[in-house]
Amino acid sequence: MQAWQVHENGEPSEVMRLEDVAPPAPGDGQVLLKVRAANVNFPDALLCRGQYQVRPPLPFTPGVEVCGETEDGRRVIANPVLPHGGFAEYAVADAAALLPAPEALDDAEAAALHIGYQTGWFGLHRRARLEAGETLLVHAAAGGVGSAAVQLGKAAGATVIGVVGGAEKAAVARELGCDVVIDRRGEDVVAAVKEATGGRGADVIYDPVGGTAYTQSTKVVAFEGRIVVVGFASGTIPSPALNHALVKNYAVLGLHWGLYNTKNPKLVRHCHEQLTELAARGAIRPLVSERVPLDGAAGAVQRVADGVTTGRVAVVLEKGAAA
């Protein structure tokens, strides 16, 4: 079969190679999946660079989120078990963690539903307890993680403010349903949020960016507001001033979604049921801005790493392939 292999750490476009390899052999409790579509995530770039919290042995195949097909023909969503990731014709996954792919979504959309939307659901509902009528601020609102949070926030009845970088991403954020869109390249984010909220600020802030975005968040978080930290796409990890959190009476909440897979897997399944229901009634639908063939995976991972994409980029294997 064909699979992308990383033999040394570095930038995705430089270290990912498409090679002919033997199909992976499932271990105990694992299944072999024919990959129908694989979603590109920022962690794929971090894996290539050797900067992710999980460091699989070299060589490995990246691709942490797929829509695949089991040997008995079931269409499922899975997080492949590294080193046999999803940018390949076949991948390996834990049988107990397979989730049914929603009928309302095609393969590329289903592949993009899992990590970003589970992260958004846990961040907004489990951690921040977002309520209808509250104001939600989403950084990088046109990106893969941010776009999911925007849709989930709207589905929950919140007023959503999206922060983006550039006119193209601003248009995407409006299309996603943001009530207010702020282009950080041409606007003062802090001033714009305060104007949009009548000086009150945002009740919940969803931050996959870190760095300057986090600093802005602390200046616009409302009384009893919650800042949900889900990542550091900027490359800069902020150091929160806890005296500031005390004086302004807000909470800083960390979210590592992957922990729920081991700490409370039943909650992951419950979340998937909620997401499937939302997808069935059209309240959420992953924004897949690009669909590329398997041989375009390295370039796709690099574009996501460079922050030049909107929504989700999916690697689509239309009919799979023979081993």
TORKOL-4160 file (C-alpha; in steps of 0.2 Angstrom, whole numbers, padded with zeros to 4 digits, m for minus):
323
<pt num="1" X="0000" Y="0000" Z="0000"/>
<pt num="2" X="0005" Y="0018" Z="m0001"/>
<pt num="3" X="0009" Y="0028" Z="0015"/>
<pt num="4" X="0017" Y="0044" Z="0019"/>
<pt num="5" X="0032" Y="0041" Z="0030"/>
<pt num="6" X="0043" Y="0052" Z="0041"/>
<pt num="7" X="0061" Y="0046" Z="0043"/>
<pt num="8" X="0067" Y="0062" Z="0052"/>
<pt num="9" X="0060" Y="0077" Z="0061"/>
<pt num="10" X="0058" Y="0093" Z="0052"/>
<pt num="11" X="0045" Y="0103" Z="0041"/>
<pt num="12" X="0031" Y="0092" Z="0034"/>
<pt num="13" X="0035" Y="0097" Z="0016"/>
<pt num="14" X="0053" Y="0092" Z="0018"/>
<pt num="15" X="0052" Y="0076" Z="0029"/>
<pt num="16" X="0036" Y="0067" Z="0023"/>
<pt num="17" X="0039" Y="0055" Z="0009"/>
<pt num="18" X="0026" Y="0044" Z="0000"/>
<pt num="19" X="0032" Y="0026" Z="0000"/>
<pt num="20" X="0026" Y="0009" Z="m0004"/>
<pt num="21" X="0025" Y="m0001" Z="0012"/>
<pt num="22" X="0017" Y="m0017" Z="0019"/>
<pt num="23" X="0000" Y="m0014" Z="0027"/>
<pt num="24" X="0000" Y="m0012" Z="0046"/>
<pt num="25" X="m0004" Y="m0028" Z="0056"/>
<pt num="26" X="m0017" Y="m0024" Z="0070"/>
<pt num="27" X="m0012" Y="m0029" Z="0088"/>
<pt num="28" X="m0023" Y="m0035" Z="0101"/>
<pt num="29" X="m0039" Y="m0025" Z="0102"/>
<pt num="30" X="m0035" Y="m0016" Z="0086"/>
<pt num="31" X="m0043" Y="m0016" Z="0069"/>
<pt num="32" X="m0037" Y="m0013" Z="0051"/>
<pt num="33" X="m0046" Y="0002" Z="0043"/>
<pt num="34" X="m0047" Y="0006" Z="0025"/>
<pt num="35" X="m0045" Y="0025" Z="0025"/>
<pt num="36" X="m0058" Y="0034" Z="0016"/>
<pt num="37" X="m0053" Y="0052" Z="0021"/>
<pt num="38" X="m0040" Y="0059" Z="0033"/>
<pt num="39" X="m0042" Y="0076" Z="0041"/>
<pt num="40" X="m0026" Y="0087" Z="0043"/>
<pt num="41" X="m0023" Y="0094" Z="0060"/>
<pt num="42" X="m0010" Y="0105" Z="0067"/>
<pt num="43" X="m0003" Y="0091" Z="0078"/>
<pt num="44" X="0002" Y="0082" Z="0062"/>
<pt num="45" X="0014" Y="0096" Z="0059"/>
<pt num="46" X="0020" Y="0095" Z="0077"/>
<pt num="47" X="0023" Y="0076" Z="0075"/>
<pt num="48" X="0033" Y="0079" Z="0059"/>
<pt num="49" X="0044" Y="0092" Z="0069"/>
<pt num="50" X="0045" Y="0081" Z="0084"/>
<pt num="51" X="0037" Y="0094" Z="0095"/>
<pt num="52" X="0021" Y="0084" Z="0099"/>
<pt num="53" X="0018" Y="0077" Z="0117"/>
<pt num="54" X="0018" Y="0060" Z="0108"/>
<pt num="55" X="0033" Y="0055" Z="0099"/>
<pt num="56" X="0031" Y="0039" Z="0089"/>
<pt num="57" X="0047" Y="0030" Z="0083"/>
<pt num="58" X="0054" Y="0034" Z="0066"/>
<pt num="59" X="0048" Y="0030" Z="0053"/>
<pt num="60" X="0030" Y="0034" Z="0056"/>
<pt num="61" X="0015" Y="0039" Z="0046"/>
<pt num="62" X="0006" Y="0055" Z="0053"/>
<pt num="63" X="m0013" Y="0058" Z="0052"/>
<pt num="64" X="m0022" Y="0058" Z="0068"/>
<pt num="65" X="m0040" Y="0058" Z="0062"/>
<pt num="66" X="m0049" Y="0048" Z="0049"/>
<pt num="67" X="m0065" Y="0042" Z="0042"/>
<pt num="68" X="m0062" Y="0024" Z="0038"/>
<pt num="69" X="m0071" Y="0007" Z="0033"/>
<pt num="70" X="m0070" Y="m0008" Z="0044"/>
<pt num="71" X="m0067" Y="m0026" Z="0036"/>
<pt num="72" X="m0086" Y="m0029" Z="0038"/>
<pt num="73" X="m0090" Y="m0013" Z="0029"/>
<pt num="74" X="m0095" Y="m0001" Z="0043"/>
<pt num="75" X="m0091" Y="0017" Z="0040"/>
<pt num="76" X="m0082" Y="0024" Z="0056"/>
<pt num="77" X="m0072" Y="0039" Z="0063"/>
<pt num="78" X="m0056" Y="0035" Z="0072"/>
<pt num="79" X="m0040" Y="0041" Z="0079"/>
<pt num="80" X="m0027" Y="0030" Z="0071"/>
<pt num="81" X="m0014" Y="0022" Z="0083"/>
<pt num="82" X="0003" Y="0029" Z="0079"/>
<pt num="83" X="0015" Y="0024" Z="0071"/>
<pt num="84" X="0002" Y="0019" Z="0058"/>
<pt num="85" X="m0007" Y="0035" Z="0055"/>
<pt num="86" X="m0021" Y="0041" Z="0043"/>
<pt num="87" X="m0011" Y="0047" Z="0028"/>
<pt num="88" X="m0010" Y="0030" Z="0020"/>
<pt num="89" X="m0022" Y="0018" Z="0011"/>
<pt num="90" X="m0024" Y="0008" Z="0027"/>
<pt num="91" X="m0022" Y="0013" Z="0046"/>
<pt num="92" X="m0024" Y="0004" Z="0063"/>
<pt num="93" X="m0036" Y="0010" Z="0077"/>
<pt num="94" X="m0042" Y="0003" Z="0093"/>
<pt num="95" X="m0058" Y="m0007" Z="0091"/>
<pt num="96" X="m0066" Y="0000" Z="0107"/>
<pt num="97" X="m0063" Y="0018" Z="0102"/>
<pt num="98" X="m0072" Y="0017" Z="0085"/>
<pt num="99" X="m0087" Y="0029" Z="0082"/>
<pt num="100" X="m0100" Y="0028" Z="0069"/>
<pt num="101" X="m0098" Y="0041" Z="0055"/>
<pt num="102" X="m0114" Y="0052" Z="0055"/>
<pt num="103" X="m0125" Y="0048" Z="0040"/>
<pt num="104" X="m0127" Y="0067" Z="0037"/>
<pt num="105" X="m0109" Y="0070" Z="0033"/>
<pt num="106" X="m0098" Y="0064" Z="0018"/>
<pt num="107" X="m0081" Y="0056" Z="0021"/>
<pt num="108" X="m0071" Y="0072" Z="0022"/>
<pt num="109" X="m0083" Y="0080" Z="0034"/>
<pt num="110" X="m0084" Y="0065" Z="0045"/>
<pt num="111" X="m0065" Y="0064" Z="0046"/>
<pt num="112" X="m0065" Y="0082" Z="0052"/>
<pt num="113" X="m0079" Y="0080" Z="0065"/>
<pt num="114" X="m0070" Y="0071" Z="0078"/>
<pt num="115" X="m0055" Y="0081" Z="0087"/>
<pt num="116" X="m0060" Y="0099" Z="0083"/>
<pt num="117" X="m0078" Y="0097" Z="0087"/>
<pt num="118" X="m0075" Y="0086" Z="0102"/>
<pt num="119" X="m0062" Y="0099" Z="0108"/>
<pt num="120" X="m0075" Y="0113" Z="0105"/>
<pt num="121" X="m0089" Y="0103" Z="0114"/>
<pt num="122" X="m0079" Y="0099" Z="0129"/>
<pt num="123" X="m0071" Y="0116" Z="0130"/>
<pt num="124" X="m0087" Y="0126" Z="0129"/>
<pt num="125" X="m0099" Y="0114" Z="0138"/>
<pt num="126" X="m0089" Y="0103" Z="0150"/>
<pt num="127" X="m0076" Y="0116" Z="0155"/>
<pt num="128" X="m0083" Y="0133" Z="0152"/>
<pt num="129" X="m0102" Y="0129" Z="0154"/>
<pt num="130" X="m0107" Y="0141" Z="0141"/>
<pt num="131" X="m0125" Y="0147" Z="0142"/>
<pt num="132" X="m0137" Y="0153" Z="0129"/>
<pt num="133" X="m0137" Y="0172" Z="0129"/>
<pt num="134" X="m0119" Y="0173" Z="0134"/>
<pt num="135" X="m0105" Y="0181" Z="0123"/>
<pt num="136" X="m0092" Y="0169" Z="0116"/>
<pt num="137" X="m0076" Y="0176" Z="0108"/>
<pt num="138" X="m0066" Y="0164" Z="0097"/>
<pt num="139" X="m0048" Y="0167" Z="0091"/>
<pt num="140" X="m0043" Y="0160" Z="0074"/>
<pt num="141" X="m0062" Y="0159" Z="0071"/>
<pt num="142" X="m0059" Y="0154" Z="0052"/>
<pt num="143" X="m0047" Y="0140" Z="0056"/>
<pt num="144" X="m0051" Y="0121" Z="0059"/>
<pt num="145" X="m0052" Y="0122" Z="0078"/>
<pt num="146" X="m0060" Y="0139" Z="0078"/>
<pt num="147" X="m0073" Y="0136" Z="0065"/>
<pt num="148" X="m0079" Y="0121" Z="0075"/>
<pt num="149" X="m0081" Y="0132" Z="0091"/>
<pt num="150" X="m0090" Y="0145" Z="0081"/>
<pt num="151" X="m0103" Y="0133" Z="0075"/>
<pt num="152" X="m0105" Y="0125" Z="0092"/>
<pt num="153" X="m0107" Y="0142" Z="0100"/>
<pt num="154" X="m0121" Y="0147" Z="0089"/>
<pt num="155" X="m0129" Y="0130" Z="0091"/>
<pt num="156" X="m0129" Y="0134" Z="0110"/>
<pt num="157" X="m0137" Y="0150" Z="0108"/>
<pt num="158" X="m0122" Y="0162" Z="0111"/>
<pt num="159" X="m0118" Y="0178" Z="0103"/>
<pt num="160" X="m0101" Y="0174" Z="0094"/>
<pt num="161" X="m0087" Y="0186" Z="0091"/>
<pt num="162" X="m0074" Y="0179" Z="0079"/>
<pt num="163" X="m0056" Y="0186" Z="0078"/>
<pt num="164" X="m0047" Y="0182" Z="0062"/>
<pt num="165" X="m0031" Y="0187" Z="0052"/>
<pt num="166" X="m0036" Y="0194" Z="0034"/>
<pt num="167" X="m0051" Y="0199" Z="0023"/>
<pt num="168" X="m0053" Y="0181" Z="0016"/>
<pt num="169" X="m0054" Y="0173" Z="0034"/>
<pt num="170" X="m0066" Y="0187" Z="0039"/>
<pt num="171" X="m0077" Y="0182" Z="0025"/>
<pt num="172" X="m0076" Y="0164" Z="0030"/>
<pt num="173" X="m0080" Y="0168" Z="0049"/>
<pt num="174" X="m0096" Y="0178" Z="0043"/>
<pt num="175" X="m0101" Y="0163" Z="0033"/>
<pt num="176" X="m0099" Y="0152" Z="0048"/>
<pt num="177" X="m0111" Y="0163" Z="0058"/>
<pt num="178" X="m0101" Y="0175" Z="0068"/>
<pt num="179" X="m0112" Y="0189" Z="0074"/>
<pt num="180" X="m0096" Y="0200" Z="0075"/>
<pt num="181" X="m0080" Y="0198" Z="0065"/>
<pt num="182" X="m0064" Y="0207" Z="0070"/>
<pt num="183" X="m0049" Y="0207" Z="0058"/>
<pt num="184" X="m0034" Y="0208" Z="0069"/>
<pt num="185" X="m0023" Y="0214" Z="0055"/>
<pt num="186" X="m0033" Y="0230" Z="0053"/>
<pt num="187" X="m0042" Y="0232" Z="0069"/>
<pt num="188" X="m0038" Y="0234" Z="0088"/>
<pt num="189" X="m0045" Y="0218" Z="0095"/>
<pt num="190" X="m0047" Y="0224" Z="0112"/>
<pt num="191" X="m0056" Y="0240" Z="0107"/>
<pt num="192" X="m0067" Y="0231" Z="0095"/>
<pt num="193" X="m0073" Y="0218" Z="0108"/>
<pt num="194" X="m0076" Y="0231" Z="0121"/>
<pt num="195" X="m0086" Y="0241" Z="0108"/>
<pt num="196" X="m0096" Y="0226" Z="0102"/>
<pt num="197" X="m0100" Y="0221" Z="0120"/>
<pt num="198" X="m0104" Y="0238" Z="0127"/>
<pt num="199" X="m0088" Y="0238" Z="0137"/>
<pt num="200" X="m0094" Y="0222" Z="0147"/>
<pt num="201" X="m0082" Y="0209" Z="0138"/>
<pt num="202" X="m0084" Y="0191" Z="0133"/>
<pt num="203" X="m0091" Y="0178" Z="0145"/>
<pt num="204" X="m0081" Y="0164" Z="0137"/>
<pt num="205" X="m0065" Y="0165" Z="0126"/>
<pt num="206" X="m0059" Y="0151" Z="0116"/>
<pt num="207" X="m0041" Y="0152" Z="0113"/>
<pt num="208" X="m0031" Y="0139" Z="0102"/>
<pt num="209" X="m0018" Y="0152" Z="0098"/>
<pt num="210" X="m0009" Y="0158" Z="0114"/>
<pt num="211" X="0004" Y="0172" Z="0113"/>
<pt num="212" X="m0004" Y="0189" Z="0109"/>
<pt num="213" X="m0021" Y="0182" Z="0108"/>
<pt num="214" X="m0021" Y="0176" Z="0126"/>
<pt num="215" X="m0015" Y="0193" Z="0132"/>
<pt num="216" X="m0030" Y="0201" Z="0122"/>
<pt num="217" X="m0041" Y="0189" Z="0130"/>
<pt num="218" X="m0036" Y="0194" Z="0148"/>
<pt num="219" X="m0041" Y="0212" Z="0143"/>
<pt num="220" X="m0058" Y="0208" Z="0137"/>
<pt num="221" X="m0064" Y="0194" Z="0148"/>
<pt num="222" X="m0080" Y="0199" Z="0157"/>
<pt num="223" X="m0084" Y="0198" Z="0176"/>
<pt num="224" X="m0084" Y="0179" Z="0180"/>
<pt num="225" X="m0078" Y="0175" Z="0162"/>
<pt num="226" X="m0069" Y="0160" Z="0157"/>
<pt num="227" X="m0054" Y="0159" Z="0146"/>
<pt num="228" X="m0052" Y="0141" Z="0138"/>
<pt num="229" X="m0034" Y="0137" Z="0133"/>
<pt num="230" X="m0034" Y="0124" Z="0120"/>
<pt num="231" X="m0018" Y="0126" Z="0111"/>
<pt num="232" X="m0003" Y="0137" Z="0106"/>
<pt num="233" X="m0004" Y="0139" Z="0087"/>
<pt num="234" X="0006" Y="0155" Z="0088"/>
<pt num="235" X="0021" Y="0145" Z="0095"/>
<pt num="236" X="0021" Y="0156" Z="0110"/>
<pt num="237" X="0015" Y="0149" Z="0127"/>
<pt num="238" X="0009" Y="0163" Z="0138"/>
<pt num="239" X="0013" Y="0164" Z="0157"/>
<pt num="240" X="m0004" Y="0169" Z="0165"/>
<pt num="241" X="m0003" Y="0183" Z="0179"/>
<pt num="242" X="m0014" Y="0175" Z="0192"/>
<pt num="243" X="m0015" Y="0191" Z="0202"/>
<pt num="244" X="m0024" Y="0198" Z="0186"/>
<pt num="245" X="m0036" Y="0183" Z="0186"/>
<pt num="246" X="m0040" Y="0187" Z="0205"/>
<pt num="247" X="m0042" Y="0206" Z="0203"/>
<pt num="248" X="m0054" Y="0204" Z="0188"/>
<pt num="249" X="m0063" Y="0188" Z="0194"/>
<pt num="250" X="m0061" Y="0177" Z="0179"/>
<pt num="251" X="m0055" Y="0159" Z="0177"/>
<pt num="252" X="m0042" Y="0151" Z="0166"/>
<pt num="253" X="m0047" Y="0133" Z="0160"/>
<pt num="254" X="m0035" Y="0121" Z="0152"/>
<pt num="255" X="m0042" Y="0108" Z="0140"/>
<pt num="256" X="m0033" Y="0092" Z="0135"/>
<pt num="257" X="m0046" Y="0083" Z="0126"/>
<pt num="258" X="m0036" Y="0067" Z="0123"/>
<pt num="259" X="m0036" Y="0064" Z="0142"/>
<pt num="260" X="m0055" Y="0060" Z="0141"/>
<pt num="261" X="m0051" Y="0045" Z="0130"/>
<pt num="262" X="m0043" Y="0037" Z="0145"/>
<pt num="263" X="m0051" Y="0046" Z="0160"/>
<pt num="264" X="m0069" Y="0046" Z="0155"/>
<pt num="265" X="m0071" Y="0037" Z="0138"/>
<pt num="266" X="m0090" Y="0036" Z="0140"/>
<pt num="267" X="m0091" Y="0055" Z="0140"/>
<pt num="268" X="m0082" Y="0055" Z="0123"/>
<pt num="269" X="m0096" Y="0044" Z="0116"/>
<pt num="270" X="m0109" Y="0055" Z="0124"/>
<pt num="271" X="m0101" Y="0070" Z="0115"/>
<pt num="272" X="m0101" Y="0060" Z="0099"/>
<pt num="273" X="m0120" Y="0057" Z="0100"/>
<pt num="274" X="m0123" Y="0076" Z="0103"/>
<pt num="275" X="m0112" Y="0080" Z="0088"/>
<pt num="276" X="m0121" Y="0067" Z="0077"/>
<pt num="277" X="m0138" Y="0075" Z="0082"/>
<pt num="278" X="m0132" Y="0092" Z="0079"/>
<pt num="279" X="m0125" Y="0087" Z="0062"/>
<pt num="280" X="m0142" Y="0078" Z="0058"/>
<pt num="281" X="m0152" Y="0094" Z="0060"/>
<pt num="282" X="m0139" Y="0105" Z="0051"/>
<pt num="283" X="m0133" Y="0115" Z="0066"/>
<pt num="284" X="m0115" Y="0110" Z="0063"/>
<pt num="285" X="m0106" Y="0105" Z="0047"/>
<pt num="286" X="m0087" Y="0104" Z="0046"/>
<pt num="287" X="m0080" Y="0117" Z="0034"/>
<pt num="288" X="m0069" Y="0107" Z="0022"/>
<pt num="289" X="m0061" Y="0121" Z="0012"/>
<pt num="290" X="m0049" Y="0109" Z="0003"/>
<pt num="291" X="m0050" Y="0091" Z="m0003"/>
<pt num="292" X="m0033" Y="0084" Z="m0009"/>
<pt num="293" X="m0028" Y="0066" Z="m0015"/>
<pt num="294" X="m0016" Y="0056" Z="m0005"/>
<pt num="295" X="m0001" Y="0062" Z="m0015"/>
<pt num="296" X="m0005" Y="0080" Z="m0009"/>
<pt num="297" X="m0005" Y="0076" Z="0009"/>
<pt num="298" X="0013" Y="0083" Z="0013"/>
<pt num="299" X="0008" Y="0100" Z="0005"/>
<pt num="300" X="m0008" Y="0100" Z="0014"/>
<pt num="301" X="0000" Y="0097" Z="0031"/>
<pt num="302" X="0013" Y="0111" Z="0027"/>
<pt num="303" X="m0001" Y="0124" Z="0023"/>
<pt num="304" X="m0010" Y="0120" Z="0039"/>
<pt num="305" X="0007" Y="0122" Z="0049"/>
<pt num="306" X="0009" Y="0139" Z="0040"/>
<pt num="307" X="m0008" Y="0145" Z="0045"/>
<pt num="308" X="m0013" Y="0149" Z="0028"/>
<pt num="309" X="m0029" Y="0138" Z="0027"/>
<pt num="310" X="m0047" Y="0141" Z="0032"/>
<pt num="311" X="m0058" Y="0128" Z="0039"/>
<pt num="312" X="m0052" Y="0110" Z="0037"/>
<pt num="313" X="m0041" Y="0102" Z="0024"/>
<pt num="314" X="m0045" Y="0083" Z="0020"/>
<pt num="315" X="m0035" Y="0070" Z="0011"/>
<pt num="316" X="m0048" Y="0060" Z="0002"/>
<pt num="317" X="m0045" Y="0042" Z="m0005"/>
<pt num="318" X="m0061" Y="0040" Z="m0015"/>
<pt num="319" X="m0062" Y="0022" Z="m0015"/>
<pt num="320" X="m0048" Y="0016" Z="m0005"/>
<pt num="321" X="m0035" Y="0004" Z="m0013"/>
<pt num="322" X="m0030" Y="m0014" Z="m0013"/>
<pt num="323" X="m0016" Y="m0018" Z="m0001"/>
